[in-house]
Amino acid sequence: MARLVFEIGVEEIPHEILLDTFMQLHTEAHRLFEENGVVVKDIKATGTPRRLVLIAEGMESRTTTRKVEKKGPALKAAYDEQGKPTKALEGFLRANGITEKDILRREVAGAIYLFYEKEEGGQPVEEVLSRLLPKLISSLRFPKAMRWSTYEMSFVRPVRWLCALLDDKVIPVTWGHLKAENTSYGHRILSGRDPLIIPSAQDYENTLQKHFVIVDHTARRQIIQREIEAATKTLGAEAVCDDTLLDTLVSLTEYPEMAVGSFEEDFLKLPKEVLISEMIEHQKFIPLQTKDKNLLNRFLIVTNTHPNETIVAGNERVIRARFNDGKFFFDEDRKRSLESRLEDLAQVSFAKNLGSLRDKTERLQKLTEILAAYLGMHKDIPLATLTAKLCKTDLVTHMVYEFPELQGIVGYYYALHDGLPINVAISIKEHYWPKFSGDSLPSLNEGIIVSLADRFDNLFALYAQGYEVTGSRDPLALRRQTLGILRILIEKQLHLPLRDLYREVSHLYTPYLALEIQEYERRIFDFITTRVKTVFREYGFAHDEIEAGIAMAVEDIYDVFCRVSAIHTARQGENFQNLAIAFRRIKNIIKGIEMLPLDTDTLEEPAEKALYDTYTKSLPDYEKALQERDYGLAIGILTSFRPVVDRFFDEILVMDPNEQKKKNRIALLQHVDRMFMHLVDMEKIVIE
């Protein structure tokens, strides 16, 4: 068994796509190997900004063999009346490079057809790889590809060299003008520009490491993590570094080392978020803070070379200049109040054909009042509407123009500077929450109301213009916006009648309608219902539980959540499963029959009387439980039907020859079915 190393040497690949490219390289290599019978024990895709590397361990020397059967024309279509081959047969022979002697005859569905069998595979793996590896390069897809010089190939960046080794043999791989060799290149600065001889695939990583390249991106990640731990321990600090920043640093380096930089303490007067954003988003530094989360005037620099005083001083000079810009913007912005910027919003477009941010702000204020009333938060309306009025004004400040990721946060600091109520300042910041799955939710009622208003406005306005989320197409992140609505309503336990809300606010969006009003409403509620079902799966509910609890379009998200949650809990019991089986029998019997009148006086058999008694005694408590949204109790009441339903089917013939008895028994089952359907459609439950 052999080891394969295939290296694609490129100019620096953008860090944003490097890790995804490794995954794509792994997937495509696995597919090509499997399709072509190349057997390996393990495939790894890795690399650095300057190289994409495929490493395959335990590669067999020959591809697998398999018998391939090819079907030709029917016998009667293969020969003419004189017994000579027809064009159909000649074409089949020519396409497969065979003669009539190679043909087999078989019966298929009563007719005789011609077949050809051959064995494929068993080729030397070097020959197969020389064909597959160029295809592997061409199979990679990028957000933007480029051509260079006069060459016809395209790639994310110009490809400069190829190295293809199977143990110590060079695989003859050609891609465009490039031919694979047993050479590579070390670190651009620390190793120089001369090519390196790679003796064998087994020596690949060690050879490059001697020339200051850590090929394996997971190894670089571990090195950076160890360096961070060592530096923070020495400095008595904590690093502000999440997985996103760590992935970025891994994707920017070939030979990571660590240095410590600092800046003047006076800059700590700026908002902490501004400093952190500048260090992380713009410079890829690692900020440091105390255990109490107070920012320090020191930071870590992950260099792609040996650090020295010149490198540290250069980075300090850059961050100092950026902080000075931030301080200037911060001071300049505070010369004007947030309210004075309302008219500036009129000059900024919200979305195509949907007016300005000023128009959006006016809609937000109206939505906020209506939502607060529906949510029973009447006392919060004054501060909530003030929040809605000012929450977008920081978008026209110098600071947010320079640091767009700080929208809302900048508004918080400026609201405090303007002397606005603390609840308004906090809610301006938090109305963007949650920004992503797992993010925090707004902490105050004002923020909750405005966050919902902002998301509903985005949804209603964009759908009015015909924007529609389909498949992977969601350029305006409406899925994420709707996820925020769902999480807030569910986790804050808020009941909101969606249909009533839509009817009350729809007039705000009629000026923007680009489709029929009925189609507009249908699309919105179809989208919401689809998102609810998807998100409920993330809460751990099974598909059939969700379908059983959602009859049609969702009217009240938290109410539906409570229903499905009750079904999910009850399903763990044996009675529920057996009840679902019995309920399906009820459905099969009454399907397609109009609602019949129930004559209780003609109920004679003990089993049918017992079912009716259980129904009449349970109905008031059941309806009260539904009214009070105590769905756990309601499901418990339904589960109690199990023994009487079982007894009914054991002892009663529903389709009695007596027409009156038959109709009456069907009517009884219809009443029981209607009772169940107020909460759960048992027919949707999958019976295991």
N, C-alpha and C positions, 0 to 999 in steps of 0.2 A: 504493500500500500504506500502511496506517495503523498507528498504535500505540495499543494499548489499555492503560489503567491502571484497575484495579478495586481499590478500597481498602475494606476492612471495618473500620471503627473500633470498637474494643471497650475495655472496661475491662481492666486488666492480666491477660493470660493467664499461667497458671502456667508458670514457666520449664521445668519438666520435660517439657512436651508441645509447646513452641513449635516446635522444629525438626521434629518429626514432623508437626505440623500443616502446615508449609510443604510437606512432601513430599506429604501427602494432598491439599492444595490443587492442587498441580501435577498429580497423577495424575487427580483428578476433572475438572479443567479440560480436560486432554488428551482424556479419554474423551468428555466432552460435546461438545467441538468436533468431534472425529472423527465421532461419531454423527450430528451435525447439519450436516456439510458446511462447517464454518467452517475456512478455510484460513489458517494462520499459518506463519511461518518459524521462530519460536522462542517458547517459553513459559518464563517464570521466575516462581517463587513465592517471596516473601520477606516481610520485615516486621520489626516490633518488638513488644515486649510489648503495645502499644496499637493495633496495626494489622496485619491480614493483607492482603498486596498481591499481586495477580496482574498481571504485565506480559507482554503479547503483542506481539511485533514482527512487522512485515511481514504485517499482516492484510489479506486480500482484501476488496474492497467488497461482494461478493456470495458467497453460499454456492455450493458446487458443485452442478451439476445431474446427475441420474441418472434412468434409466428404471426405473420400478417396475412390476412385473407382479403382478396379484392374480388368484388362481384362484377361480372361482365353482363353482356346482353343475354336475353332469353335464347334458348336453343333455336326456336323457330324464327327469331329475328337475326340469328347469326349466320344462317346459310340461306342461299336462294334456292329456287326450284331445281337447279342443276347441281346443288350440293356445294356450290362455291361460296367462300366467305363473303359476307356483305361488308359494306363500309363500316357498319357498327362493330363487327368483329375485327376488321383490319385496324380500326382506331384503337380498340382495346389492346390488341397485340402490340401495336406501335407504342402506345403510351407506357406500357410496362416492359418493353424490350424483350418480348418473349415470342415463341412460336406456338403453333397449334399443339405441339407435343406436350407443352407445359400446362395445358388446360385440363381442369377437372369439371365433371358434370354433377350437379346436385339438384334434388327436387326441393322447390320452395313454393309452398301454398298450392300444390298440385301442378306446378309448371317446372320444366327443366331449365336451369340457368347454368351459365358457364362461370367457372371460378378459377382464380389463380392464387396459389399459396407460395409464400417465400419466407425465409428467415431474415430478419433485420437485426442489426446491432453486431456486437462482437468485434467492433473496430478498435484499433489502438486509440486510447483516450487522447493522446497528443493530437492525432488527426482531427478528432471531433472538437477539441478545445480550440484549435486554430480557426475553426469555423464559428464556434459559439461566442468566443470572447469579443470579437468585433461587434457581434449582435448585442452583446451585453452592454457595451458602451453606448450603442445607438438606442437601446431601449430606455435609457434614463431620461426622465422628463423634468423640466425645470420651469418655474414661473416665467423666466425670460432666458432664452438661449441666444447665442451670438455666433457669427461667422468671423473669421479673421484671415488676414492676408488675402490670397486668391484661392484658398481652399474651399471645397464644397461642404465639408462637414460643419456641423454646428454643435455647440456644447455650452454649458453655463459660463465657462471661461476658456481661453485657448488651452488646448492640450499640448504639452511640450515633450513628453516622453512616455514610453510604455515599457514596463518590465514584466515579463511573464516567465515564471520558472516552475517546472515540475521536478521536484528534487533539484538536481544540478543541471537539468536540461532546459535550454531555452525553447519555448514553444513558438513556432513561426506564426506570430500574430501580426496582421497588417490592418491598419485603420487609416484610410486616407493616405497621406504621405508618410505616416509614422510606422516604424517597424519595431516590434518588441525586442529588447536585448536583456542582458543580465546586469544592467546598470541602473542606478538610481542617483538621487541627489540628496545631500544632507541639508542641514540648516542653512538658509540663505546667507546669514551673517557669520555665524560661528563656525561653519564648515567650509564656506567658499563655494565657488561655482564649478569646480571640477567634478566630473561624474565619479561615482563609486562603483566598484565591482562588487556584485553580490555573488559570493561563491555558490550558494545553493539556497533553496527556499527555506531550509532549516536555519540558515544564518541571517535571514533577512532582518528581523527586528534588532538583533544584537549589532549588526553592522551599522544600521541607521542610528541606534542609540549612541554608538561611539562617535557619531558625527552629529550629535545633539538633536536627534529627532526621536520623540516618543510616539511611535506609530499608533498604538492602541489608545483610543480616546477615553476608554474607561480607566486606563492607567493614569492618564493625564488628570482625570477628574480626582482620582485618589491622591495624587501628588498635591494638587491645589488644596484639597480638603485638609491634608496633613499640614501643609504650610500655614493655612488659616488657623488651625488649632494651635500650632506652635507660636505663631505671632500673637494671637489674642491672649494666650496664657502668659507670655512674656510681658505684654502691655497691660494685663489685668482688665481686658475689655471684652465686649461681645461684638461679633461681626454681623452686619446687616446684609445677609446674603441668602437669597432663596435659590431654588433649583433653576429658575430661569437665568439668573445672573451666572450661576455656576456653569450651566450649559453654554452660555455665551463665551465665558472665559476659556472653556475647553475648546470651543470652536474657533478661537482666535489665536491659539498658540500651538507650537510644535514642541517647545521645550520650556515649560512654565517655571518661573522662579518668582520669589516674592520680595517686595521692598515696602518700606513704610514711608509715607509722605505726611506732611502736616500743612496747616494753614492758620492764619491769624485768628485768635479767639474772638475778635470783634465780629467776625462773620457769623458767629453763633447767635447773634441777635436776629438774624433772618429766620423765617419759619423753618423748622426742622425738615419739613417735607420738601422745601425748595432745595436745600443743600443735598439731601439724599437723592432727589431726582436728578440733580445736576451730576453728582458723582456716579450714579449708576447708569442712568439713561444715556448720558452724553459722553462720559469718560470711561465707563466700565471699571470704576474703582469700587472697592469694598469699604463702605463707611463703617466706622467704629462707634460704639456707644457704651455707656456704663450699664451695670446690671439694672439700674433704675430707668433705663431707656433714654437717658440724656445723651445727646450727641456729643462726641469728642471732636477736637480739632485735628484728628489724625485719621488716616485712611490707609488701606492696603492697595498696592499696585501689583498686579500679576503681569510680569514682563515676559516677553518672548525671547529673552536673551539674558546674559548675566547683568544684573542691576549694578549701577554705580551712581556716584554722586551727581553726575551730569544728567542721567536719566531721571533720577528723583527730582532734581531741581527743575527740569523741563516740565515734568508733570505738575509740580507745585505751581509753576508759573502759569500753566494753562488753566488750572482750576481756580487760581486766584483771579485771573481775568474773567472767567465765567461768573464767579461769585460777585465780582464788582458790577458786572452787567446786571445780575439778579438784584443786587442792592439798589442800583439805579432805577430799575423798573419798579421795584417795590415802593421806593420813595415817591417816584413820579405818579404811580397809580393812586396812591393814597391822598393826592392833592384833590381828587374828585371823589364824590360819594358814589355808591352803587346806584342810587336812584337817579343821579344825573346822567347815567349811561343808558337809560331806557331808550332814549331816542336813537342812540347809536345802534341799537339792535335792529332798527328799521332798515339799516343799510346792509344787513347780513342776511343772506338767503337761508331759509331752513332746509328746503329741498325743492327740487324742480317742480314748478307750478303749485307750490304749497305756501307761498308767501314768505314773509321774513320771520326772523326770530322775535320781532315785536308782535307780529300776528300770533305766533305760537304762545308767547307770554300771556296775551289776552285770553286765549283759549284755556291756558293752564289755570288762570284765576277762576274762570267760570267752572271748569271741571273740578277744581279743588272744593268749591262751595258745594257742588252737587254730591261729590263723593263723601265729603265730611257728613252731610246729612244722612246719606244711606248707611254710613258706618256708625252712626250714633255719636259722632264726635263734634257736636254742635259748638261746644265751648272752645274748641280749638280753631274754629273758622277764622277769626281775626288774624292770628299769627300765621296760620297756614296760608291764607291768601296773600299776606305780606311776603312770605317765603316764595310763593309761586310767582309773585311780581318781580322779585329780585334775583331768583335762583340762576338765571341765565346771563346776568349782567357782567359777571367776571369773564365771560367769553370774549368781551371786547376790550379787555385790559392788556397792557403790554406783557404782563407776567404770563398770562395764559397763552398769549400768542407765541411766547418763547418756550413755555413749558405746558403744552396742551394736556399732558397727563395729570396736571394739577387743577383741572377745572373742578369747581366745587370747593376744594381745599383753599384756593386763593380767595374765593368768595367768602369763606368762613372768616379768614383773617381780616378782610376788608370790612365785613359786617361788624366785627368787634370794634374795629377802628372807628366806624361810623356811629358807634354807640347804640346799635340795634339790640333788641332783646336776645339774650343768649340762646333761647330756643330757636330763634330765626337763624342765627349764625350756624348753629349745629345742624339744623335741617337743610340749609343751603348746601353744606358739605355732604350730608348723608342722603340727599334726594337722589344721588346717582347710585346708591347702594341698592341691591347687590350688583357689583360690576361683573362678577363671574360666578360660576358654580362654586358654592361653599363660602362665598363672601358673606360678610356681616350684613344684617338688615338694619334699616333705620331704627334708631332707639326711641325717638319721640313721635307722638301722634302727628305733629306737623310734618315731620319728614316722611312718615308713612303715607300720609294723604298726598303729598306733592310727588313722591316717588311713583305712586300708582297713577296719578294724573299725568305725569310726564310719559309714562309707558303707554297708557291708554291713548294718549294723544298721538304718539308715534304710530301706534297700530292703526287707529281709525283714520288718520290723515294719509298715511302711505297706502293703505288699502283703497282709500277713496280715489287715489290716482292710478289704481290698477296694479300697484306693486303686489306681487304674490309670491309667497315662499313655496318653492317646489323643489323636491329632491335636495340636491346639494346647493341650490341657488338661494342664497340669503345675504345679498350684499349689504343690506342695512341692518343686519343683526336682529331681526324681529323675533327669532327664536329665543335669543338671549333676553330681549326685552320682555317677552311673555313669560319666560322662566322667572324673572323677577316678580312679576305680578303673582304668579302661582305661589312662589315661596313666601311672599309677604302675607297673602291671604291665608295660607295654610298654617304657617308657623306663628303668625300673630292671631290666629283663630278668629278671622273676620268673615262674616257673612255678607256677601255683596250680590244682589240680584242683577246679573249681567244684562239680561234682556231689558229690564227696566232702565238700567243705566244707559244702554245704547239708545233706547227710544228718546230719552230725555236730552241726550247730547248730540244726536245725529244731525240736528240742524246746523251745528257748528261746522260740519264737514260737507254739507250739500253744495256750497260754492265751489268745492274742489272735485266734485264727482266726475269721473271719467267713464263710468259704467252705470248700468241700470241699478236703481236703489235696491231692488230685490236681490240681484246678483251680488251687490256690495255686502248686504247683510249676510247672505248665505256664506260668502267667502270668509268673512270675519269669524263667524261662529264655527264653521268647519275647521278653520285654522286653530282656534282656541281649543276645541274639543280634541283635535289631533294632538296638540301639545300637552293637554291634560293627561291623555292616555300614555304618552311617552314619558312624561315626568313621573307619573304614578309608578311606572315600572322601576324608576330609580329609588322610589320609597320602599321597594321590596314587594309590591303587590303583583300577583300573577296576572297574565293577560286575561284569562277567563273571569277572574274576580272583578277586574276593571270593567269588562264588557257587561257583566251581570249587574253592576251597580250604576252604570251609565246607560240609561234607556235610549236617549237621543242626544240632542245638543246639551252642553253643560249650561245650567242656569245659575248655579251657585257653587263656586269651586270648592270652598271649604266644606259645604254641605255634602257634596259628592265625595270628598276625601273621607269624611266621617262615615258615610255609607260603606264605601269600599273597605275602609279599615275594619268596620264591624264584620263585614263578610269574611275578610281575611282571617280575623280572630276566630270567628265561629267555625270556619272551615276545618280548623284543627281537630274538631270533635267528630266522632263517628256518626252521631245523629244527623249532622248536617249533610254528610255525603249520602247517606241512605235516603234522607228527605229529598235530595236532588234527584235521585233515581225515581222515587215515587212521583215527584212533581213532573218529571218528564212523561210519565204514563198519563198524568192528568192532561198535559199539553197535547199529547197524541190523540186522546179521546175527543177533546173539545175543539180541536183545530178546524177552522173553517165553518164553525157553527155559530150563528148569531146568538146574542144573549137571550136566554130563555127565562120566563118567570118561574120563581121557586114557590111551590105549594107545600108548605111545611106540614099541612094536615095529612098528606099522603105518604109521609115518611113512616115506614112501618118496621123495617128491619133494624135490630139493635145497632148494627155497625154504621148504618147511615144516620141514625139518630145521634150516635156518639160523635160522628164527624160534625154534624150540624150543631150539637151542643157546644163542642169545643170552639167552633167558629163563632157562635153568638156570644159566648162568654169571653173569648179572647179579643174580639173586635174592639170594644171600647178601650181596653188597656193598650192595645196595639196602636190605635189611632192617636191616643194621648201620647204614647212614646214617640210616634212620628212627629207630632206637633211640637213636642219638646226637644226634638232631635236627639233622643236617647236611643240611638240605633243599636247599641249593644242589647238593650232590653227588648227592642222590637225583633231583632234576630232571634233572641232567646225564646220569644213567644212563638215565632214561626217554627223553630226547632221542636217545640213541644208538640207539634202536630204529627210528628213522625209515627208514634204508635197507633193513633186513630186512623191515619191515612193507610198504614200497612194493613190494619184490620179491615178497613173498607174494601181494599182490593182483594183481600183474602176471602171475604165472605159475600161480597156483592157482585152480581153480574150487572154491569152498567147497561149494556145493550140488551135489556130484558125484552122478551117478545111483547110484553105489555107496553104499548107506545107511551102511555102516561107515565109509567114508572121510569122508562128510559129517559124521557125528557126531563123529568124531575131530578133524576140522578145527575144528568148532564148539567142541569142548572145549578145544583149544589156544588159540583166541581168548578163551574164557572165562577161562582162566588168566592170559593177558596182561592182560585187562581188570581182573581182580581185583587184580593187582599194581599197576596204575596207580591204581585207586580208593583205595588206601591213602594216597595223597597228593593226587591231583588228579582231579577229574571233568572230563575233556577235553570232554565233551559240552556243558558250560556255557560253554566258550570261544567267543566270537563270531568267526566266520570272516569276514575282510574280503575 
